């Protein structure tokens, strides 16, 4: 219920206002002075404060600042028997919603209360959305207990609280944008915009316009001035995915933004100041791109101040099962199906797969399996053909039978690798073989 706190030392006025406001569906609480009012605010979840300026133990204008500092979502309407412009100005500066005169403006109180309540409700919804977004993209939501993913998370947590430029590397589908979002949400900029841009999705000219904006008439079809994504992300974070695809000419312009904090819109000669944290990502080897003349070395040094490598899914096999269950819960809910289990042979097939598409590929496989499944468990029958057959090849390219010794050996080696989180030295010790023998077998079995 909508709650209003009336603060006034005149009891008759409080009673009258309580009756009028109560008839409008508001729950009303009363206080006769500042001290009592602050206690009531602690005891009740108040939405709006209706406060007299002159109080026995203080001033309503000063009290409004105290209230807003401690309860920022509360809206305050100040009442005074004497119109005073300086007081009114200071009240608004202190965060008051409005400032009205008693008697003359009584007919304004109810409409003001409704407007103030709308603002409170909007602020509450925004706060809830921000909390949901923060929860969704927090580091706690990144699934995985393997050492290499935990190492990446630890690095990301350390750099998140700074303003340092971050370069995320790793294969397609390893979760680079999820990491970028988490870094933003744990940064001091988390109340500002997070803007993501895939540099491979646009031609050079369109990408420049998307990034920096343009002036009307800058090119055919530019009918009006357009802000770019850097301006949209001002005081927040911009995530430039697949930065290795960016044209050299555009790389030079990005370098200018990094060095000066200024950008030039397409068709404009006057620079625009921006304050943006930049996170970039690539699945390319930028060192090789530099050698081949496809990427600027000076830009690389600017964007790679802090590098985080995200491991491929085949390098974190122990995480496949929790990821599979996470996606099962997601898609079972979406499909309105009661599927809670994954069979052992289904999991075995997942763990044996190479996952060139990484987490994104796993997500697609689970979604497909949920659609095809008719019982309460995901079974191997719902897997795509290429995961069901899982041909295991020798070094000579011969397919291994599911019943022969080599096949059993490969499966056993894989299980021990899973147990050691991919540590080959520990794996060799546990298998009681030489490390060189293990490497030879890994090559033979294409592991």
N, C-alpha and C positions, 0 to 999 in steps of 0.2 A: 504493500500500500504506500501511496505517496505521503511522505512525512514532512511536516513543516514545524520549525521551531520558532516561536514568537518570543522576542526578547524586548521587554518594555517594563518600566517600573510602575506604570499605571495599570492597576489590576482590572479596572472597568473596561479599559480599551482592549486589554488582552482577552477578556471574556467575550467582548463583542466580536473581535476579529476571529476568535476561535469558533464562535457560532456560525459566522458568515463563511469562513473557509471550510469548516466541517461539512456544511451543506453541499459543498462542491466535491465531496468525496475524499478530501485530504484528512489524514490523521494529524492532529495538532498537539504539540507539546509546548509548555510554557516555562519561561524563566524571567525573573525580575531583575537580574543583574548579570554582569560578565562572569563572575565566579560560578554561579549556578548554571549559566548557559554552557560553559566549558565542560561541566560535569555531565550535563544532559547530552552533549555531543559525544562524549565518551560512552555513554550508556545506550544510546539509540543510533540507528542508521538513518541520519537525517539527510533529506534531499535539498531542502530550501530553508534558508534562515531569513526571517522577517525581523529586522533589528532597528530599534530606536537609536538615534545618534547620541542623545544625552542619557547616560545611565549613572546610577549612584556611585559605582566603583570604576568608571572608565568611560571611554568614548567609543561609539559604534564604528567609527571610521577606522580607528586603530584595531578594534576587535576583529573587523572584517579581514585585516591582513593576517592576524593570528589564526583565524579559522581557515583561510585559504592556504596558508603555509602547512597546516596540519591535515586538513581535509580538502584537497584540491578539487574534488568533484562537486562539492557543495556550492550552490549558487546563493548569493546574498543580495537581498533587497533592503536598502536602508530607508528608514522613515525619519522625518524631522519636522518639528513644528515651525521651524524657521528656515526658509530657503537660503542657502549659503553656497555660492558658486565655488569658492575654493574647496569647501568640504566635499562638494559633489565631485569635483575633478579628482581630489585625492582618493575618494571612495572608489572611483572607477579604476584609478591606478593601482589601488590595493586589491583589485579583483572583484569588486562588487558588480552584480548583474545590472542594477539600476539604483537610482536615488530619487525618492519622491517626497512630496510634502504631505503631511497629515491633513485630513479634511478636504483640501482642494483636490487631491488626486485619489480619493478613496475608490472612485469608479475604475481606476487603473489597476488596483491590486490584483483582482481575480485574473484578468487577462495576462498580467505580468507573471503571476504564479504559473499559469499554464505554459507560457513561453519559457520560463526558467526551468520548469520540469522537463520540457522537450529537450532542452540543452543538456540537462543532467542525464537523461536516458540515452542520448546520443553519445555522451562522453563515456557512460558505462559500457555501451555496446562496443565502442572503439577500444576501450581498455580490455574487454573480453577477447576481441579479435586479435589484439596485439599479444595477449597472453597465449592464445591458441597458436598464433604464428610462431611465437617464441618457442613454445613447446614442440611444435612440428619440426622446426629446424634447429633444435638444440643438439649439442653433441651427444646427449643421452639417447637421442633417437637414432643415432648411427649404429646399425646392427653389426656386431662382430667382436669376438674375443681373441682372435689370432694376434700374435705379437706384432706383425707388420701393420695391421690396420690400427691397433692401439697406439703404435708408435706415431703413425700419421695423425691420429686424433690428439695426442699429447702435444705434438708440434703446433697443430692448428690452434689449440687452446692458448698456448703461450703467445702466439703472434696476434691472436684475435683482439686483445686489449690494447694493442698498439695501432699506429696508423701506417705501418709498413706495407709496402707493395708485396703481394704474394703471387707466386707462380705455382699452379697446381699441374703436375704432370701425371700421365698414366694413360692407359688404353681407353678407347671409347667404351662408355658404359660403366666406368668404375666409380661414378658418383662424385664427379668434380663439382657440379653445381650444388649438390647437397652440402658439400664441405664449404663452398663459398657462402651459401646461405647461413650455415652455422657460424662461420667466422663473423659475418655481419651481425647476426643476432646477439653474439657475445661481445660485440665492440661498443664503444661509447656512441657510435653512430646509429644504434639499433632503432631509434625512434624516427629516423629519416628513411628515405627511399632506398631499396635495393633494386637495381636495374640490371637485367641480364641481356646480353646481346651475343648472338652466334655470328662470328665474323665470316663463317663460310656460307651463310645464307643469303648474302647480298653481293652484287657486283661492286667493283671499286667505287664508282661514283655514288651509287645508292648507299653504300656503307658509310661513306664520308658524310652524306647528308643525315643519315640515321644517327651517327655519333655526335656530330657537331651542329646540326641544324643548317638552315639556309634562309636567305632573304628572298622576298618575292621577286620573281623575274630572273633568279640566278640561273635557271635552266628551264627548258620546255616543261610546262606542267606545274612549275612552282608559282602558284597563284597567290600565295600569301606567305608571310614570315612563318617559319617553323622552328620551334625549339628542338634541339637534339637531345639524345639520351644522357649526355654528360650534364646538361643543364637540369634535366629531370632528376638526376642523381645528386644534384648539388647538396653538399653537407652530408651525403650518404655514401653509398658504395655502388660502383659499377663493376659488373663481372663480364669480362671479354673472353668468351669461350672460343676455342679454336683460333687463337691469335696467330698461330703459324700460317694460317691461310691469308693473312692480311697482305695486301700489295705493298711493295717497298715505298712507294710515294706516300701512302697513307701512314706507314710506320713512322716516317719523318715527322708528320703532323702530330701523331700521338706522342712522340718523343718531346715535342715542344710543350704539350700539355703537362707532361710529367715534370719537365724542367722548370716551367714558368708558372704553371697553374692558370694559363690562359689558352683559349682556343679561338680559332678563326672560323666563323660560319661560312658556308659556301656563298660566294658573292658578296662578302663583306670584308672591309679592310680594317675595321676597328675591332680589337680583341675583346673577348668576354671572359671575365674572371670566374673561375669555378674552384670549389674546394671539394674534391672527390677522392675517396680511397679507391684504388684500382686493384682488383684481383683478376688475374689472367689464368688461362688454362690451355693446354695443348696436348694432343696425342702424338705429336711429332718430336723428333730429336732435334731440338733447336741448334745444338752445336753443329750437327751435320748440315742443317739449313744455312747456317752462317758460312760454313766452308764452301757451300755450293752457290753462295751469293744471293740466297733467297730471303735472308733475314738479317737485319742490321745488328751488328755486335753491340753498338752503344745502347740500342733499345733493350737488347737482351740483358745487359748489365743493370738497367733501370728496373725492369720488371721482375728480375730473378733475385732481388735482395734476399728474399726468404722463399726457398723452394720446398715444396712438400710433394713427395711421390706417392700416388695411390696405387696399391698393389692390384694386380689382376686377380680375378676370382679363383683361377687355378692355383694361385700362390697363397690362398687363404681357404683351403678346402674345409677346414673345421667350421667355417662360417656359413657353409652352404645350407646346412640343416636349419639353423635359426632363421636365415633369410627365407628359405622355402616356407617355413611355418608362418612367418610374417606375411608373405604374399598370399598364402592360403587363406588366412583370416580375412585379409582385405577383399579378395575376390569372392570368397564364399559369402561374405556379408552383402557385397554388391549383387551377387546372383541369387540371393535369398536361399542359399543351400546350406544344409547342416553337415559340413564336412570338417572333421576335427583331427583326422589322423592321416599320416603318410606312411605307406608300407615300406618295409626294409629294402625290398628290391627296387622300389622307386628311388629311395635315397641313394642306394648303391649306384644306380644309373646316373643320378645327378653328380655324384662325387667322381665318377669315372670320365665324365664329359670334359672337353677342353675349354668350353665357354669363351669362345672368341669375342662374343658380344657382351661378356661379363654380366654384371648384375641386371642390366637391361634385358639381356637374353633370358636369364633365369626368370625374371618377372613375367616375360611373355609366355614362357613354357608353363609356368604355374597357372596363369590365367587360362590358357588353352586347356590344361588338364582339368581345371575346375568346371569349365563349360562341358567337357565330355564326360565327366564323372557322374555316375548315377547312384552311388552308395555314399557311405559316411567316411570313406577312406580313398585317398589318391593311390591308385595302383599303376603298375608299369604299363597296363593296357592303354592308359590315357596319354602316354608320352608320344611325342613325335617319333617317326620311324628311325631317324638318325640317332636318337638316344636309346631306343630299344635294342637295336642291333649292336651298337658300339663295337665295330670291328677293331680288334687289337692287332697291330701289325708288327712283324719283326723288322730288323734292319734291312732285310732283303725285300720287304714289301709283302711277305706272305701273311695271310690272315690267320690268326690264332683261333683254334676251336675253344669253345667255352668249357671243354672238359680236359684239355691237355695241361701238362705240367707248367708250361711257360705262361699260360693264362692265369693259373693259380698263383704263380710266382709274382706276376705283375700286380695282381690284386693285393697280395700280401705286402709287397713293397709300398703300394699306395697307402695301405692302412697304417703302416709304420710311419710313413711321411706325414700323414694326417696327425698321428699321435705326437710327433716331434715338431709340429707346426712348420714343416718343410726344412728342418735342420738336417742337412745331408750327413754331416759328421756323426751326429747322434744316431741317425738312422742306420748308418754303416755299423756302428758299435752294437746296436740292438740286434741287427741282422747277423752279427758275427762274421762280417765280410770286410775286405779292404775297401777304403773309400774309392780307389780307382776302379774296383770291380763294380761298385754301386753306380758310378758314373757311366760305365760301359752298359750296364743293364738299363739305365734310364734312357740312354741313347737308343739301344736296341728296341725298347718298347715305346719309343716316342713319348716319353713322360716328361 
